[in-house]
Amino acid sequence: MIQSTRSPSQMTQEKEDSSLVLTPAETARLLRISRTNCYEQIRLGVIPSIHIGKRIIIPRAALMRKLEQAVGKDG
């Protein structure tokens, strides 16, 4: 049997890096903000999101575009 040399946190990070959508908790970690602040920014429309029933997902591509636009305005 072949053992993986990656830690569980590395495997989780790789999964998050390849996902098309993020959860609010993953988005908060990525942006280095609190989960509460992330939900507030979603509610205000600052962070793009899709609501599916009770679930909230953040499209990775839309979030990256939003970040690029914000950097463009500041720079």
C-alpha positions as CSV (number, residue, x, y, z in Angstrom):
1,M,0.0,0.0,0.0
2,I,1.3,3.5,-0.9
3,Q,1.3,6.1,1.8
4,S,0.5,9.7,1.0
5,T,3.1,12.2,2.0
6,R,0.5,15.0,2.2
7,S,-1.1,15.9,5.5
8,P,-4.9,16.0,5.9
9,S,-4.8,19.8,5.9
10,Q,-2.8,19.8,2.7
11,M,-5.3,17.5,1.1
12,T,-8.2,19.8,2.3
13,Q,-6.4,22.8,0.9
14,E,-5.9,21.1,-2.5
15,K,-9.6,20.3,-2.6
16,E,-10.5,23.9,-1.8
17,D,-8.1,25.2,-4.4
18,S,-9.7,23.1,-7.2
19,S,-13.4,23.7,-6.2
20,L,-15.6,25.8,-8.4
21,V,-17.5,27.1,-5.3
22,L,-16.6,27.9,-1.7
23,T,-18.6,27.8,1.5
24,P,-18.8,30.9,3.6
25,A,-16.3,29.3,6.1
26,E,-13.8,28.5,3.3
27,T,-14.3,32.1,1.9
28,A,-13.6,33.6,5.3
29,R,-10.4,31.6,5.7
30,L,-9.3,32.6,2.2
31,L,-10.0,36.3,2.8
32,R,-8.7,36.1,6.4
33,I,-11.8,37.5,7.9
34,S,-14.2,36.2,10.5
35,R,-17.1,33.9,9.5
36,T,-19.5,36.4,10.9
37,N,-18.0,39.2,8.8
38,C,-18.1,37.0,5.8
39,Y,-21.9,36.3,6.2
40,E,-22.4,40.1,6.7
41,Q,-20.5,40.9,3.5
42,I,-22.6,38.2,1.7
43,R,-25.8,39.8,3.1
44,L,-24.7,43.3,1.9
45,G,-23.8,41.9,-1.6
46,V,-20.1,42.7,-1.3
47,I,-19.2,39.0,-1.6
48,P,-21.0,37.4,-4.6
49,S,-23.1,34.4,-3.6
50,I,-25.7,31.9,-4.7
51,H,-28.5,30.8,-2.3
52,I,-29.7,27.2,-2.9
53,G,-32.4,26.5,-0.3
54,K,-30.7,27.2,3.1
55,R,-27.2,26.7,1.6
56,I,-25.0,29.6,0.5
57,I,-22.2,29.1,-2.0
58,I,-19.7,31.5,-3.3
59,P,-18.5,31.0,-6.9
60,R,-14.7,31.1,-6.9
61,A,-14.5,32.8,-10.3
62,A,-16.9,35.6,-9.2
63,L,-15.0,36.2,-6.0
64,M,-11.7,36.4,-7.8
65,R,-13.1,38.9,-10.3
66,K,-14.4,41.0,-7.4
67,L,-11.0,41.0,-5.7
68,E,-9.3,41.9,-9.0
69,Q,-11.7,44.8,-9.5
70,A,-11.0,46.0,-6.0
71,V,-7.3,45.9,-6.5
72,G,-7.7,47.8,-9.8
73,K,-9.6,50.6,-8.1
74,D,-7.0,51.0,-5.4
75,G,-4.0,50.7,-7.6
